[in-house]
């Protein structure tokens, strides 16, 4: 067989793969088989509230062939998603429960055949939110199946395809539409962006913004706004977070770019109506475990006038106060990961799908707004009958103290050094002597209920007590 004939056969095979890919897009990008006449999620034109995809019909007779991922290009993309976290045990997957946003997300990615498995998907998340916390702009990066045999930003072609002899195809797979048809209604993909191969949602995020919503009640929001400014700058936040030493977090310096307390509706800036909503908005480079909820808890104490605004500066002074006073965090459900900022991404918005997401959120809002006003009417009715509303703050975990004890007079948690020693003894951390006379701590065996996603061991230097502890950003 001549070389020309062999080359011609290879060209025809590449052309067949390109045509088959186009056929899959038209007949259903989320289908389980290589070629099928059934209907797939991305062909649904309407916004189904139950996320149903309709019935499918497979091949006539015989067993359908398994999906061949090796015949398709892969594309590195960023996905931006919103979710209501109230019904979930957090964003990231956990070993002790599958009720997480990330678990539902990967179920959808596998069902639509956008990935073969998680391990090979080159997956990174921008941040993880705890149980009950929501997000309007969570971002992940991942390699997804693509139709772009002609190449493009973030596209990796199959080994069998010669990029110089393939023609560019039309539009990319409708990622948002495909995923939203199989995701729960409280998890929505907003848009996607092609990304360079090495781009990471975790390491390339420029800043993260959280919002914590709360009713004014009897709080002094002016004092809270004054106190919030003390958070700005680079500080050691060990007294305003949960120290996650067992998972290798030994450095607690973080940079806060801005922190403010303001009304949700600007016209309510001078309002004294206890039912008007305010928000604590904080923007930073990165955050520690439970940091925002601890910061909010202290602001609520200031708003109740049981602590002065200067308490924040005192808690940030870890030389004077090296151990965290015992106090309860603010509750989880008002907290939202509002924005994750990136540079160099061009978001691809599908207008029809955006309208579907908006409709779904309006349904949620309608139910919640009506329930809110039903409760408000009941409260007003009881007040009209002579009832007196409680001035207690209802946004802090645990029971309310009858006699308030100032933060700096309370018992303190263990020191950082003590917790390091504790986990070294338990085998979760290992300490080895370094050349400089300090210690080098390596990540040890992980807990089954670890807060962090799996990662390889990390070498960490534990300096002497008068030096700052070093660790890569969480």
WOUR-V684277 format. One record per helix or strand of 2 or more residues. SS is the DSSP state (A for helix, B for strand). FROM is the first residue (numbers start at 1). TO is the last residue. Records with the same first field share a line. If there is no record, write none. Layout:
# WOUR-V684277
SS=FROM-TO + FROM-TO
This chain:
# WOUR-V684277
A=3-27 + 41-43 + 69-71 + 85-87 + 101-111 + 163-165 + 175-180 + 221-231 + 238-240 + 245-247 + 266-268 + 291-303 + 311-316 + 351-384 + 407-409 + 416-425
B=73-83 + 124-125 + 134-146 + 155-156 + 187-194 + 207-215 + 233-236 + 253-263 + 277-284 + 335-341 + 429-433 + 439-443 + 459-462
